[in-house]
Amino acid sequence: MKQFIILSLVILACIACNTTKNVSTDNKASVQVSESAEDSTQYELIIFDNRFDTYLITQPSKEFYSNQYYQSWNIRYVTEWNIRHNNPLRYGDFYETHIDYQNTIDYGIDLNYRLYYYFLFIEKEYGITLIKRAKTAN
């Protein structure tokens, strides 16, 4: 009986040590641009904020602006994002992922569109101004 109790305590201790905590990333923004391993080079944008897709469907279609328009803004946004990522003491840990976006690569309109609207989503949902944009006069 004594061995059974000791064995039970050891098993319970092992189970308690192996429990995992599910961390929600709802309040963290993170994005990753990755290259797919297929015959032709394709890129994938992975966004870890599950509210983004709901936001994206409320935006204009990807043809509303040109690929060059999206790319131009993305270069500015990514530069600012990575500056903040590299300076967590100044900007906090919100920018937890470095975005590997290179201005010499054509990622295509799909990825550029999603990335552009991701930055606008961050500004709207989290109240963070990454880049001050001029307001147009009416």
N, C-alpha and C positions, 0 to 999 in steps of 0.2 A: 504494500500500500504506500509506503514511504517513497519507493522508487517511482511509482505512478505519479505522485504529487510533484516530485522533483522534475520528472520528464515533462509533465504538463506545464510547469512553470517555465522550463527551458523553451518549449514550443511557443508558449505565449510571448515570451520575451523576444524570440526570433521574429514572430509575426509583427509585434509592435515596432521593432526596428526596421522592418521592411515596408511599412506603409508609406504610400506616396501621397503627396499633396498635389491636387490639380490646381495649377495656377491659371487664373483667368487673364487673358490678354485684352479684355474688353477696354481697359483704360490705358493701354499702351499702344503706341503706333509703331508698326514695324512693317517694312516692305523689303522684298528681295527680288532682284533681277537675276535670273539664272539662265544658263544656256542648256537647251535640250540636246540630248545625244541621239540625233537622227542623221539621216543622210545629208540633208541640208541644215544649215544652222538656223535654229529657231530659238526665240527667247521667251521666257515665261516670267510674268510678274506675279509674285505671291504676296498677298496682303493679308495680314493677320487680324484685321479688325472686321468682325462679322457684320457690322453695320454698313460697311462701304458699299456692298452690292445693292442694298436698298437705296442708298443715296445715288448711286450711279444711274439707276434706271430712271431717275427724275431729271437727268441732265440731257442736253441736246445730243443728237446722234453724232457719231465720230466724224462724219463728213461735214459737220458744221464749220470746223476749222480745218486747215491743211495739216498734213503731217509735219511740215516745216514749222508751222505755228506751235504745235504741241512740243516739238523737239526743242525749239528755241526757249520756251518757258521751262521745260523740264531741265535743261542745262542749268538755268539760273536757280531753280528750286532745289535740285540735287546738290549743287555747290553749297547753298546755304544750309541745307539739311546736314550734309557731311561736316561742315564747319561746326555746327551745333553738336553733332555726334562726337566729334573729336574733342569737345570742350565741355564735358559733363559737369565740371565744377561751376562753370558759368551758366549753362543752360539747363542743367538737370539731366535726369536719366530717361526722359521721354523719348529721345532720339536713339533708341538702343541698337539699331541696325544701321550699318554703313551701307549706302546704296552704291553699287558698282555700275554706274551709268556713264558710258564713254561717249563723248560727242562725236567721235569719228565713226561710230557704228550706227547703221540705220536699223533701228529696232522694229520699224513698221508702225503703221498708224494705230493698230489695235493696242499695242503695248504703250505707245506714247499717249494715246487718248486716256487709257486707264490710269497711267501714272500722273498725268496732268490733273485729272479730276480727283485723284487721291490727295494731291497737295491742296486742292481747293476744299476737299472734304475735311482735311486736318484743320484748315483755317476756320471753316464754319463750325464744325463739331466741337473743337477744342479751344476755339478763340485764340489761336496762335497765328500771328502774322509772320509768315516766313519771308515774304517779299512785299514791300509797300508798292502797291500798284496805283497808278494815277486814276483818279475818278474822272469820268467823262462828264462834261457839262451838258445839260439838257437844253 
